[in-house]
């Protein structure tokens, strides 16, 4: 187990050191200054000595069978090089809020090839992501971007003929924090994901990527309805996540209010999220 302490301000380091005394297999990388998500993840990958990388975020929870399930799948299906799973939403106290994140698609190998025909980023649960170290390093690892470094990585890996499967089983518990969701800069998220999508489309057309500043100039020049259509998707997702946070805190009126706005921005997807076996 490799744990990267990226200048945490709580007692994480002390807890890790305590467990390290009991099990020397635990490796601690203690950053002297804040590195950010991408560089921190790359540090963990570089330090790994095994063939497989099983990733999770610091405040999420892993189901006991997660490692065995994904390892066994890799052994049974050697053509598959990337795995993810469904995740259960929990609140800050670790209690379930009764919602499951099910990302649609990637049920069979050909789905990875079909995904590259669409002008969009590849999405799966990052906290339950597993892959081969050599395959991750072959694409240069995580890139330092403002946000969406996970989507960027998944997309670049599929472009290098990797195959992703999302296992239809809950193997992780994803913790929702009001502070992290509410603090998100939706305009920045919208623009960054739009830029990363444009980078992906350009790579597939064998065109050079634009840097972030150059892309913003082209994005602002697009018709207002194009920019609005993209923005409403991001705002709908933000309000939906805010609704989940309010539900976890039992603030039901706030949850209804957040869901209302999520519905206003994207009616049909919001209805589908609450249907049996829905994705989201």
Secondary structure, DSSP 8 states (H G I E B T S, - for coil): -EEEE-S-SSSHHHHHHHHHHH-TT-EEEE-SS---HHHHHHHHHHH--SSEEE---TT-EE-TTHHHHHHHHHHH-TT--EEEEEEEEE-TTS-EEEEEE-----SSTHHHHHHTTSSS-----GGG-EEEHHHHHHTTS----SS-HHHHHHHHHHHTT--EEEEEEEEEEEE--HHHHHT--HHHHHHHHHHHHHHHHHHHTT-----HHHHHHHHHTS-HHHHHHHHHHHHHHHHHHHHHHHHHTT-HHHHHHHHHHHHHH-HHHHHHTTSTT---
